[in-house]
Amino acid sequence: MDIQKINQYKSSFDAITDSIKDEDGNIIEVWYARSLQLVLGYARWENFVVAIGRAIESCKTLGVKVDDHFREVTKMIALGKGAQKLPKES
């Protein structure tokens, strides 16, 4: 793979990186599945959920700690006047 293509992919992932605090107050960088879905070329959420499930199973098979790589989170959607709501699963 050429360096230009690698830089394009890196830019795509950097653009969707989010920062959160962990339980100890440390700032960590994360990617939300809905953002990764688009960067990785999945048009339908249902198809991406299957890919996530396969990745989790691969971690388990290899003895990799799943919680170090996958977290069940829900990102709130901002509404008018500062309100928030959970997104619909599509």
N, CA, C and O atoms as a GROMACS GRO file, in nm:
protein
  360
    1MET      N    1   0.085  -0.117   0.000
    1MET     CA    2   0.000   0.000   0.000
    1MET      C    3   0.090   0.124   0.000
    1MET      O    4   0.188   0.130   0.075
    2ASP      N    5   0.059   0.220  -0.081
    2ASP     CA    6   0.144   0.339  -0.089
    2ASP      C    7   0.117   0.435   0.026
    2ASP      O    8   0.011   0.430   0.089
    3ILE      N    9   0.213   0.520   0.053
    3ILE     CA   10   0.207   0.612   0.167
    3ILE      C   11   0.089   0.709   0.157
    3ILE      O   12   0.032   0.747   0.259
    4GLN      N   13   0.053   0.749   0.036
    4GLN     CA   14  -0.061   0.840   0.017
    4GLN      C   15  -0.191   0.774   0.063
    4GLN      O   16  -0.273   0.838   0.130
    5LYS      N   17  -0.211   0.649   0.028
    5LYS     CA   18  -0.332   0.576   0.068
    5LYS      C   19  -0.335   0.558   0.220
    5LYS      O   20  -0.440   0.573   0.283
    6ILE      N   21  -0.221   0.526   0.279
    6ILE     CA   22  -0.211   0.511   0.425
    6ILE      C   23  -0.248   0.642   0.494
    6ILE      O   24  -0.322   0.642   0.592
    7ASN      N   25  -0.197   0.752   0.442
    7ASN     CA   26  -0.227   0.883   0.501
    7ASN      C   27  -0.376   0.918   0.488
    7ASN      O   28  -0.432   0.982   0.577
    8GLN      N   29  -0.439   0.877   0.379
    8GLN     CA   30  -0.583   0.900   0.362
    8GLN      C   31  -0.662   0.824   0.468
    8GLN      O   32  -0.753   0.878   0.530
    9TYR      N   33  -0.626   0.697   0.488
    9TYR     CA   34  -0.694   0.617   0.590
    9TYR      C   35  -0.671   0.676   0.729
    9TYR      O   36  -0.765   0.686   0.808
   10LYS      N   37  -0.549   0.716   0.758
   10LYS     CA   38  -0.517   0.775   0.888
   10LYS      C   39  -0.600   0.902   0.910
   10LYS      O   40  -0.654   0.923   1.018
   11SER      N   41  -0.609   0.986   0.809
   11SER     CA   42  -0.690   1.108   0.820
   11SER      C   43  -0.837   1.076   0.846
   11SER      O   44  -0.902   1.144   0.926
   12SER      N   45  -0.889   0.974   0.780
   12SER     CA   46  -1.028   0.934   0.800
   12SER      C   47  -1.052   0.890   0.944
   12SER      O   48  -1.153   0.928   1.005
   13PHE      N   49  -0.962   0.810   0.999
   13PHE     CA   50  -0.977   0.764   1.136
   13PHE      C   51  -0.955   0.877   1.236
   13PHE      O   52  -1.025   0.886   1.336
   14ASP      N   53  -0.858   0.964   1.208
   14ASP     CA   54  -0.833   1.078   1.297
   14ASP      C   55  -0.954   1.171   1.303
   14ASP      O   56  -0.983   1.228   1.408
   15ALA      N   57  -1.023   1.185   1.192
   15ALA     CA   58  -1.139   1.276   1.186
   15ALA      C   59  -1.255   1.230   1.273
   15ALA      O   60  -1.336   1.312   1.316
   16ILE      N   61  -1.265   1.101   1.300
   16ILE     CA   62  -1.377   1.050   1.380
   16ILE      C   63  -1.335   1.012   1.522
   16ILE      O   64  -1.416   0.956   1.597
   17THR      N   65  -1.212   1.041   1.559
   17THR     CA   66  -1.165   1.011   1.695
   17THR      C   67  -1.235   1.101   1.795
   17THR      O   68  -1.251   1.222   1.773
   18ASP      N   69  -1.277   1.041   1.906
   18ASP     CA   70  -1.340   1.115   2.015
   18ASP      C   71  -1.256   1.094   2.140
   18ASP      O   72  -1.186   0.993   2.151
   19SER      N   73  -1.261   1.186   2.234
   19SER     CA   74  -1.189   1.173   2.360
   19SER      C   75  -1.287   1.166   2.475
   19SER      O   76  -1.381   1.245   2.483
   20ILE      N   77  -1.264   1.070   2.565
   20ILE     CA   78  -1.347   1.055   2.684
   20ILE      C   79  -1.257   1.031   2.804
   20ILE      O   80  -1.138   1.003   2.789
   21LYS      N   81  -1.314   1.041   2.923
   21LYS     CA   82  -1.240   1.010   3.044
   21LYS      C   83  -1.276   0.867   3.088
   21LYS      O   84  -1.392   0.827   3.085
   22ASP      N   85  -1.172   0.792   3.128
   22ASP     CA   86  -1.199   0.658   3.180
   22ASP      C   87  -1.235   0.666   3.328
   22ASP      O   88  -1.249   0.775   3.383
   23GLU      N   89  -1.250   0.551   3.392
   23GLU     CA   90  -1.291   0.545   3.532
   23GLU      C   91  -1.192   0.617   3.626
   23GLU      O   92  -1.231   0.666   3.731
   24ASP      N   93  -1.065   0.622   3.585
   24ASP     CA   94  -0.961   0.686   3.667
   24ASP      C   95  -0.942   0.833   3.633
   24ASP      O   96  -0.855   0.898   3.691
   25GLY      N   97  -1.020   0.886   3.540
   25GLY     CA   98  -1.009   1.026   3.501
   25GLY      C   99  -0.908   1.052   3.391
   25GLY      O  100  -0.882   1.167   3.356
   26ASN      N  101  -0.850   0.946   3.336
   26ASN     CA  102  -0.754   0.961   3.225
   26ASN      C  103  -0.828   0.984   3.094
   26ASN      O  104  -0.933   0.924   3.070
   27ILE      N  105  -0.774   1.070   3.010
   27ILE     CA  106  -0.833   1.095   2.878
   27ILE      C  107  -0.786   0.984   2.784
   27ILE      O  108  -0.667   0.957   2.771
   28ILE      N  109  -0.882   0.920   2.718
   28ILE     CA  110  -0.850   0.818   2.620
   28ILE      C  111  -0.920   0.849   2.489
   28ILE      O  112  -1.026   0.912   2.488
   29GLU      N  113  -0.862   0.806   2.378
   29GLU     CA  114  -0.922   0.825   2.246
   29GLU      C  115  -1.003   0.702   2.210
   29GLU      O  116  -0.960   0.589   2.231
   30VAL      N  117  -1.121   0.726   2.155
   30VAL     CA  118  -1.212   0.617   2.117
   30VAL      C  119  -1.272   0.645   1.980
   30VAL      O  120  -1.266   0.756   1.928
   31TRP      N  121  -1.328   0.541   1.922
   31TRP     CA  122  -1.408   0.553   1.801
   31TRP      C  123  -1.543   0.492   1.830
   31TRP      O  124  -1.551   0.380   1.882
   32TYR      N  125  -1.649   0.564   1.799
   32TYR     CA  126  -1.784   0.511   1.813
   32TYR      C  127  -1.819   0.428   1.691
   32TYR      O  128  -1.781   0.462   1.579
   33ALA      N  129  -1.892   0.320   1.713
   33ALA     CA  130  -1.925   0.226   1.605
   33ALA      C  131  -1.997   0.293   1.489
   33ALA      O  132  -1.970   0.262   1.373
   34ARG      N  133  -2.088   0.385   1.520
   34ARG     CA  134  -2.164   0.451   1.412
   34ARG      C  135  -2.072   0.530   1.320
   34ARG      O  136  -2.095   0.537   1.199
   35SER      N  137  -1.967   0.590   1.376
   35SER     CA  138  -1.870   0.663   1.294
   35SER      C  139  -1.782   0.567   1.216
   35SER      O  140  -1.755   0.588   1.097
   36LEU      N  141  -1.736   0.461   1.282
   36LEU     CA  142  -1.653   0.361   1.214
   36LEU      C  143  -1.728   0.294   1.100
   36LEU      O  144  -1.669   0.263   0.996
   37GLN      N  145  -1.856   0.272   1.119
   37GLN     CA  146  -1.938   0.208   1.017
   37GLN      C  147  -1.920   0.276   0.882
   37GLN      O  148  -1.900   0.209   0.780
   38LEU      N  149  -1.927   0.406   0.881
   38LEU     CA  150  -1.918   0.481   0.756
   38LEU      C  151  -1.777   0.479   0.698
   38LEU      O  152  -1.759   0.460   0.578
   39VAL      N  153  -1.677   0.498   0.784
   39VAL     CA  154  -1.538   0.499   0.737
   39VAL      C  155  -1.499   0.364   0.678
   39VAL      O  156  -1.425   0.357   0.581
   40LEU      N  157  -1.552   0.257   0.738
   40LEU     CA  158  -1.518   0.123   0.691
   40LEU      C  159  -1.605   0.076   0.574
   40LEU      O  160  -1.588  -0.034   0.523
   41GLY      N  161  -1.698   0.162   0.531
   41GLY     CA  162  -1.775   0.133   0.410
   41GLY      C  163  -1.900   0.049   0.428
   41GLY      O  164  -1.950  -0.008   0.331
   42TYR      N  165  -1.952   0.040   0.550
   42TYR     CA  166  -2.076  -0.033   0.573
   42TYR      C  167  -2.194   0.061   0.558
   42TYR      O  168  -2.205   0.160   0.630
   43ALA      N  169  -2.283   0.031   0.465
   43ALA     CA  170  -2.399   0.116   0.441
   43ALA      C  171  -2.510   0.088   0.542
   43ALA      O  172  -2.586   0.178   0.578
   44ARG      N  173  -2.519  -0.035   0.589
   44ARG     CA  174  -2.626  -0.074   0.681
   44ARG      C  175  -2.571  -0.109   0.818
   44ARG      O  176  -2.473  -0.183   0.829
   45TRP      N  177  -2.633  -0.055   0.922
   45TRP     CA  178  -2.593  -0.082   1.060
   45TRP      C  179  -2.598  -0.231   1.092
   45TRP      O  180  -2.510  -0.284   1.160
   46GLU      N  181  -2.702  -0.300   1.043
   46GLU     CA  182  -2.718  -0.442   1.070
   46GLU      C  183  -2.597  -0.524   1.024
   46GLU      O  184  -2.556  -0.618   1.091
   47ASN      N  185  -2.541  -0.488   0.910
   47ASN     CA  186  -2.423  -0.559   0.859
   47ASN      C  187  -2.300  -0.530   0.944
   47ASN      O  188  -2.217  -0.618   0.966
   48PHE      N  189  -2.289  -0.407   0.991
   48PHE     CA  190  -2.173  -0.370   1.073
   48PHE      C  191  -2.178  -0.438   1.209
   48PHE      O  192  -2.074  -0.475   1.263
   49VAL      N  193  -2.298  -0.453   1.266
   49VAL     CA  194  -2.312  -0.522   1.394
   49VAL      C  195  -2.261  -0.666   1.383
   49VAL      O  196  -2.199  -0.717   1.476
   50VAL      N  197  -2.288  -0.729   1.270
   50VAL     CA  198  -2.237  -0.866   1.248
   50VAL      C  199  -2.084  -0.864   1.248
   50VAL      O  200  -2.021  -0.952   1.307
   51ALA      N  201  -2.024  -0.767   1.181
   51ALA     CA  202  -1.877  -0.757   1.176
   51ALA      C  203  -1.819  -0.734   1.316
   51ALA      O  204  -1.716  -0.792   1.351
   52ILE      N  205  -1.885  -0.651   1.396
   52ILE     CA  206  -1.840  -0.626   1.532
   52ILE      C  207  -1.847  -0.756   1.613
   52ILE      O  208  -1.755  -0.788   1.687
   53GLY      N  209  -1.955  -0.829   1.599
   53GLY     CA  210  -1.970  -0.957   1.668
   53GLY      C  211  -1.860  -1.054   1.632
   53GLY      O  212  -1.808  -1.125   1.718
   54ARG      N  213  -1.824  -1.060   1.505
   54ARG     CA  214  -1.714  -1.148   1.461
   54ARG      C  215  -1.581  -1.104   1.520
   54ARG      O  216  -1.499  -1.188   1.558
   55ALA      N  217  -1.559  -0.974   1.526
   55ALA     CA  218  -1.435  -0.923   1.584
   55ALA      C  219  -1.426  -0.957   1.733
   55ALA      O  220  -1.319  -0.992   1.782
   56ILE      N  221  -1.538  -0.946   1.803
   56ILE     CA  222  -1.541  -0.981   1.945
   56ILE      C  223  -1.512  -1.129   1.964
   56ILE      O  224  -1.435  -1.167   2.052
   57GLU      N  225  -1.574  -1.213   1.882
   57GLU     CA  226  -1.550  -1.357   1.891
   57GLU      C  227  -1.403  -1.391   1.861
   57GLU      O  228  -1.346  -1.480   1.924
   58SER      N  229  -1.343  -1.320   1.765
   58SER     CA  230  -1.201  -1.342   1.735
   58SER      C  231  -1.113  -1.307   1.854
   58SER      O  232  -1.017  -1.378   1.883
   59CYS      N  233  -1.145  -1.198   1.923
   59CYS     CA  234  -1.071  -1.161   2.045
   59CYS      C  235  -1.079  -1.273   2.148
   59CYS      O  236  -0.979  -1.312   2.207
   60LYS      N  237  -1.200  -1.324   2.169
   60LYS     CA  238  -1.219  -1.431   2.267
   60LYS      C  239  -1.140  -1.555   2.230
   60LYS      O  240  -1.076  -1.617   2.315
   61THR      N  241  -1.143  -1.591   2.102
   61THR     CA  242  -1.071  -1.709   2.055
   61THR      C  243  -0.921  -1.694   2.075
   61THR      O  244  -0.853  -1.791   2.110
   62LEU      N  245  -0.869  -1.574   2.055
   62LEU     CA  246  -0.726  -1.548   2.068
   62LEU      C  247  -0.684  -1.516   2.212
   62LEU      O  248  -0.565  -1.497   2.239
   63GLY      N  249  -0.781  -1.511   2.303
   63GLY     CA  250  -0.749  -1.481   2.442
   63GLY      C  251  -0.722  -1.335   2.468
   63GLY      O  252  -0.659  -1.300   2.568
   64VAL      N  253  -0.769  -1.247   2.379
   64VAL     CA  254  -0.753  -1.103   2.395
   64VAL      C  255  -0.868  -1.052   2.481
   64VAL      O  256  -0.983  -1.091   2.458
   65LYS      N  257  -0.840  -0.967   2.578
   65LYS     CA  258  -0.943  -0.914   2.667
   65LYS      C  259  -1.037  -0.822   2.588
   65LYS      O  260  -0.997  -0.713   2.546
   66VAL      N  261  -1.159  -0.865   2.570
   66VAL     CA  262  -1.259  -0.794   2.488
   66VAL      C  263  -1.283  -0.653   2.543
   66VAL      O  264  -1.294  -0.558   2.465
   67ASP      N  265  -1.293  -0.638   2.675
   67ASP     CA  266  -1.322  -0.507   2.734
   67ASP      C  267  -1.214  -0.403   2.708
   67ASP      O  268  -1.238  -0.283   2.723
   68ASP      N  269  -1.096  -0.447   2.671
   68ASP     CA  270  -0.989  -0.352   2.636
   68ASP      C  271  -1.010  -0.289   2.499
   68ASP      O  272  -0.947  -0.189   2.466
   69HIS      N  273  -1.098  -0.348   2.419
   69HIS     CA  274  -1.116  -0.303   2.280
   69HIS      C  275  -1.259  -0.267   2.242
   69HIS      O  276  -1.281  -0.191   2.149
   70PHE      N  277  -1.355  -0.322   2.315
   70PHE     CA  278  -1.496  -0.300   2.284
   70PHE      C  279  -1.570  -0.263   2.411
   70PHE      O  280  -1.556  -0.331   2.513
   71ARG      N  281  -1.647  -0.155   2.406
   71ARG     CA  282  -1.729  -0.113   2.519
   71ARG      C  283  -1.870  -0.089   2.471
   71ARG      O  284  -1.890  -0.034   2.363
   72GLU      N  285  -1.966  -0.130   2.550
   72GLU     CA  286  -2.107  -0.106   2.518
   72GLU      C  287  -2.141   0.035   2.567
   72GLU      O  288  -2.152   0.057   2.687
   73VAL      N  289  -2.157   0.128   2.475
   73VAL     CA  290  -2.191   0.265   2.511
   73VAL      C  291  -2.302   0.315   2.421
   73VAL      O  292  -2.326   0.261   2.312
   74THR      N  293  -2.370   0.417   2.467
   74THR     CA  294  -2.473   0.482   2.387
   74THR      C  295  -2.442   0.630   2.385
   74THR      O  296  -2.433   0.695   2.490
   75LYS      N  297  -2.426   0.684   2.267
   75LYS     CA  298  -2.398   0.826   2.250
   75LYS      C  299  -2.531   0.899   2.235
   75LYS      O  300  -2.613   0.864   2.150
   76MET      N  301  -2.551   0.998   2.317
   76MET     CA  302  -2.676   1.075   2.315
   76MET      C  303  -2.679   1.169   2.194
   76MET      O  304  -2.575   1.216   2.147
   77ILE      N  305  -2.800   1.194   2.144
   77ILE     CA  306  -2.820   1.288   2.033
   77ILE      C  307  -2.868   1.420   2.093
   77ILE      O  308  -2.962   1.422   2.172
   78ALA      N  309  -2.803   1.529   2.054
   78ALA     CA  310  -2.842   1.662   2.105
   78ALA      C  311  -2.967   1.710   2.032
   78ALA      O  312  -2.979   1.699   1.910
   79LEU      N  313  -3.060   1.763   2.110
   79LEU     CA  314  -3.184   1.820   2.057
   79LEU      C  315  -3.184   1.970   2.087
   79LEU      O  316  -3.091   2.021   2.148
   80GLY      N  317  -3.288   2.038   2.045
   80GLY     CA  318  -3.301   2.180   2.072
   80GLY      C  319  -3.311   2.210   2.221
   80GLY      O  320  -3.354   2.125   2.299
   81LYS      N  321  -3.272   2.328   2.261
   81LYS     CA  322  -3.280   2.375   2.399
   81LYS      C  323  -3.200   2.289   2.496
   81LYS      O  324  -3.235   2.281   2.614
   82GLY      N  325  -3.093   2.226   2.448
   82GLY     CA  326  -3.004   2.149   2.535
   82GLY      C  327  -3.051   2.010   2.572
   82GLY      O  328  -2.983   1.941   2.648
   83ALA      N  329  -3.165   1.967   2.522
   83ALA     CA  330  -3.215   1.832   2.552
   83ALA      C  331  -3.134   1.727   2.478
   83ALA      O  332  -3.068   1.757   2.378
   84GLN      N  333  -3.140   1.603   2.528
   84GLN     CA  334  -3.073   1.492   2.462
   84GLN      C  335  -3.165   1.373   2.460
   84GLN      O  336  -3.257   1.362   2.541
   85LYS      N  337  -3.141   1.281   2.365
   85LYS     CA  338  -3.217   1.158   2.361
   85LYS      C  339  -3.128   1.047   2.306
   85LYS      O  340  -3.025   1.073   2.244
   86LEU      N  341  -3.170   0.924   2.330
   86LEU     CA  342  -3.099   0.810   2.275
   86LEU      C  343  -3.132   0.797   2.127
   86LEU      O  344  -3.246   0.823   2.087
   87PRO      N  345  -3.034   0.756   2.045
   87PRO     CA  346  -3.063   0.738   1.902
   87PRO      C  347  -3.148   0.613   1.878
   87PRO      O  348  -3.144   0.518   1.957
   88LYS      N  349  -3.224   0.613   1.771
   88LYS     CA  350  -3.299   0.493   1.730
   88LYS      C  351  -3.200   0.395   1.669
   88LYS      O  352  -3.109   0.436   1.596
   89GLU      N  353  -3.216   0.267   1.696
   89GLU     CA  354  -3.136   0.166   1.629
   89GLU      C  355  -3.199   0.143   1.492
   89GLU      O  356  -3.317   0.111   1.481
   90SER      N  357  -3.118   0.160   1.388
   90SER     CA  358  -3.175   0.143   1.254
   90SER      C  359  -3.123   0.020   1.188
   90SER      O  360  -3.160  -0.009   1.075
   0.00000   0.00000   0.00000
